[in-house]
Amino acid sequence: MLYHLVCVKFRRTVFTRDIENSLKDICSEIEKQYEIHFVEIGADEDYVHFLFQSVPMMLPTRMVTLIKSITARLLFKRYPEIQKMV
């Protein structure tokens, strides 16, 4: 089963090319630790799309929580200026 997640935060320009590349790197690390496979990740200036799949035993809410919390925490750590934008 495929899941499509769209993350929007206050509709402000946040995702530069560097931040988008870091996001993709973080997601590749998530793939290694959890049974989540990212089929596609696309970012615009103010939102990001995730197309992912996982094992049927993991709840969709658990997957979304994992993705959003890990990516947000690591992006805020790498790019502290993002917190001032949101």
C-alpha positions as CSV (number, residue, x, y, z in Angstrom):
1,M,0.0,0.0,0.0
2,L,1.3,3.5,-0.9
3,Y,0.7,6.5,1.3
4,H,0.9,10.1,0.1
5,L,1.7,12.7,2.8
6,V,1.7,16.4,2.2
7,C,3.3,18.5,5.0
8,V,2.6,22.2,5.1
9,K,3.7,24.6,7.8
10,F,2.3,28.2,7.8
11,R,2.9,28.5,4.0
12,R,6.2,30.2,4.2
13,T,9.2,29.7,1.9
14,V,11.4,27.2,3.8
15,F,12.7,24.6,1.3
16,T,15.8,25.6,-0.5
17,R,17.7,23.2,-2.6
18,D,20.2,22.5,0.2
19,I,17.4,21.8,2.7
20,E,15.6,19.6,0.2
21,N,18.8,17.5,-0.3
22,S,19.2,17.2,3.5
23,L,15.6,16.1,3.8
24,K,16.2,13.4,1.2
25,D,19.4,12.3,3.1
26,I,17.4,12.1,6.4
27,C,14.7,10.1,4.7
28,S,17.3,7.6,3.4
29,E,18.4,7.1,7.0
30,I,14.8,6.6,8.1
31,E,14.6,3.9,5.4
32,K,17.5,2.0,7.0
33,Q,16.2,2.2,10.5
34,Y,12.5,1.6,10.0
35,E,10.6,-0.5,7.4
36,I,9.5,2.5,5.4
37,H,10.4,2.9,1.8
38,F,10.2,6.4,0.2
39,V,9.1,6.0,-3.4
40,E,9.3,9.7,-4.1
41,I,10.0,13.0,-2.2
42,G,9.2,16.3,-3.7
43,A,9.5,19.7,-2.1
44,D,8.3,23.1,-3.2
45,E,9.2,26.3,-1.4
46,D,6.6,26.0,1.3
47,Y,5.5,22.3,1.4
48,V,6.8,18.8,0.9
49,H,5.2,15.6,-0.6
50,F,6.2,12.1,0.5
51,L,5.1,9.0,-1.4
52,F,6.0,6.1,0.8
53,Q,5.1,2.5,1.7
54,S,5.7,0.2,4.6
55,V,4.9,-3.1,6.1
56,P,1.1,-3.7,6.7
57,M,1.6,-4.1,10.4
58,M,2.7,-0.5,11.0
59,L,-0.1,1.9,11.5
60,P,-0.3,4.9,9.1
61,T,-0.4,7.3,12.0
62,R,2.8,5.7,13.4
63,M,4.6,6.2,10.0
64,V,3.5,9.8,9.7
65,T,4.6,10.6,13.3
66,L,8.0,9.0,12.7
67,I,8.6,10.8,9.4
68,K,7.4,14.2,10.7
69,S,9.2,14.1,14.0
70,I,12.5,12.8,12.8
71,T,12.8,15.0,9.8
72,A,11.7,18.1,11.7
73,R,14.1,17.5,14.6
74,L,17.1,16.9,12.3
75,L,16.3,19.7,9.9
76,F,16.0,22.1,12.8
77,K,19.3,20.9,14.2
78,R,21.1,21.3,10.9
79,Y,19.4,24.5,9.9
80,P,18.4,26.5,13.0
81,E,17.2,29.4,10.9
82,I,14.2,27.4,9.8
83,Q,12.7,27.7,13.3
84,K,12.7,31.5,12.9
85,M,10.8,31.1,9.6
86,V,8.0,29.0,10.9
